[in-house]
Amino acid sequence: MDTAESPNRRVLLAGALASATVALAGCAPTSGAVTTPSSTSPLPPPTTPAAAFTRLMEGNKRWVSGDLQHPDRDPDRRELVAQQQEPYGSVLSCIDSRVPPELLFDTGLGDLYVMRTGGEAIGPVVTGSVEYGPMTSGTPLIVVLGHQRCGAVKAAYESLRDSKPLPGNLQAIVKALEPAYRQAVREGGADPVETMARAQVTLTATDLRTNDDLSPLVKKGDLAVVGAYYSLDTGKVEVLSGAPS
């Protein structure tokens, strides 16, 4: 027996066995392998005020619980809405960095028209922006969304209370929020700033709901204008007025 060849033969045999094992493993069933699920088709946009409202509030429930779906946020969705959009809701909210409507309603690309101003201050350009969806593409829902501890409302409240105008164009926000300040003064309460913030929501929602352009859509049942309030502490959206049945 040639002892010099034995180690080499053992190496060759080991290599052959290893190759065979790899080949067999490649042919073996992979029942335990992790597979990537195919992307599901996005839900069609709701077409009635009640359905749109339900979709938004279900998203907020997921936001509160942390059980988020992050819908409509992938390249397929981007390509789908690149040429045409069908948002099912218009949201007028504050500029506050802690109140992004797309996140707190767990929505995605192409789902919402969003307008953001300090304290939901409104004027002709903002009103026109809110009207755009319902009047041009049949968007069935408008939400005016105020929130807890609103800095813009607090600044406006203190400015009006102390008769000290704010600098620059900040004073335009103060002027826009003056009706809510007056209502808060009439109502009183332990926290007048919170009272004013809620008054701003209900007054703005009422103005939109009853204006000459949107009120015919509301009366026909094609549009709902909801006033809502967001809690920074809990993440929950509370409905103040106008919830569709």
C-alpha positions, -999 to +999 in steps of 0.1 A: +000+000+000+013+034-010+010+054+022+020+087+004-012+085-016-036+078+012-039+113+026-045+127-009-072+101-015-089+110+018-089+147+008-104+140-026-131+118-010-140+144+016-142+170-011-165+148-032-187+141-002-190+178+006-199+187-029-226+160-030-240+172+003-243+207-011-260+195-042-284+174-023-292+203+000-300+224-030-325+198-042-341+192-008-375+208+001-373+241+019-405+240+040-389+260+068-375+287+045-387+323+049-405+336+019-413+372+010-450+376+007-463+391-025-474+427-023-511+431-018-532+454-039-540+487-022-576+491-009-597+512-033-604+547-019-637+550+000-662+570-019-687+581+008-681+604+038-689+576+063-666+551+047-638+577+045-643+587+081-642+550+092-610+544+072-593+574+090-605+565+124-594+528+120-559+542+111-559+563+142-567+533+163-537+515+149-516+546+157-527+546+193-520+508+197-488+508+177-502+481+154-494+501+123-499+489+087-480+517+069-502+513+039-495+527+004-458+535+011-438+515-014-424+520-050-455+502-064-478+528-048-455+556-060-458+544-096-496+539-092-503+575-082-476+591-103-501+600-131-534+603-111-545+607-075-577+599-057-573+611-021-603+602+000-598+629+027-587+665+031-571+674+065-566+709+077-543+707+107-517+727+126-481+731+116-470+714+149-443+689+143-460+664+166-492+663+146-485+648+111-519+637+097-504+610+075-488+593+105-515+596+131-541+583+107-517+556+094-522+565+058-499+566+028-490+582-005-520+596-024-545+590+004-549+626+018-548+662+008-531+679+037-531+716+046-512+728+077-513+763+092-506+777+126-536+769+148-556+759+117-558+796+108-578+799+077-581+825+049-590+826+012-560+807+000-563+781+027-601+777+022-594+773-015-569+746-008-594+728+014-621+731-012-598+717-040-604+680-033-641+680-028-648+704-056-624+690-083-622+653-076-651+644-053-631+639-021-659+630+004-643+641+037-628+671+053-613+670+088-603+701+107-578+688+133-568+708+163-546+694+190-536+695+227-511+722+239-511+741+206-484+767+207-500+789+181-533+791+200-514+798+232-495+827+216-526+841+200-545+838+233-518+857+253-515+883+225-552+891+226-555+889+263-526+913+269-532+935+238-497+929+226-495+922+189-471+896+177-442+905+153-444+902+115-470+880+099-476+861+131-502+888+138-522+874+109-525+842+128-537+861+159-563+879+138-576+846+123-579+830+157-597+860+174-632+845+170-621+814+189-605+836+216-638+855+221-657+822+223-632+809+249-636+840+270-674+836+270-672+799+279-645+803+306-631+771+320-600+759+339-578+759+308-588+788+285-561+779+259-575+744+255-610+759+253-598+782+226-581+754+207-613+734+206-634+764+197-611+771+168-618+736+155-655+738+158-657+773+144-635+765+114-654+732+106-687+751+108-675+778+085-663+753+059-695+731+063-718+761+056-698+781+030-714+787-004-692+763-022-692+733+001-726+734+017-744+721-014-721+690-013-728+686+024-766+688+019-765+662-009-746+638+014-715+638-008-693+655+018-688+656+055-668+682+074-656+668+107-641+688+136-616+667+156-590+671+184-557+652+188-543+643+221-505+645+223-505+623+254-524+594+240-523+598+202-561+595+200-583+616+178-615+628+194-644+639+173-659+672+182-685+678+155-698+666+121-691+628+122-710+612+093-735+585+102 
